[in-house]
Amino acid sequence: MMMRRHFIFNALVAAIGTFLKACAGLKASGIETGVMFKFSEYPDLLNVGGVASIRILDKDFIVTRTSAETLLAISKKCTHRGCTLNFFSFSGFECPCHGSGFDLQGNVVRGPALRPLEKLASRIDEVKNSFIIY
Ligand code: FES
């Protein structure tokens, strides 16, 4: 009985080791995790300066086309107490709850919020005519 338990334990350790190596291999092989969106669904983002409101994994983000090669995805959730930013202008974001202000990069320009807005990394895939938010 003891040998059986020992065998099961060793098999379990070997399986975990194999799993961890496989995970490391996925990362090393360049397989991405992220959410892909088609530009055809967000045509405003085809042009520099274009803006779209996108829901990503149950969170609302403002995505801005900042250059031919880059996008900026900024959370619409205020870092003060979590209200949804509902005002957007070319000078930045304002929170309707207590008046915090954020610039277009998500940095605080007026309190009471102290922390910048959450940002997600992104990448444009020209071949697939899409973009990926991480
Ligand atoms: S929740 Fe945005 S300023 Fe308070």
Residues whose N, C-alpha, C, O or C-beta is under 5 A from the ligand:
A	BS01	FES	C78 H80 R81 G82 C83 C95 C97 H98 G99 S100
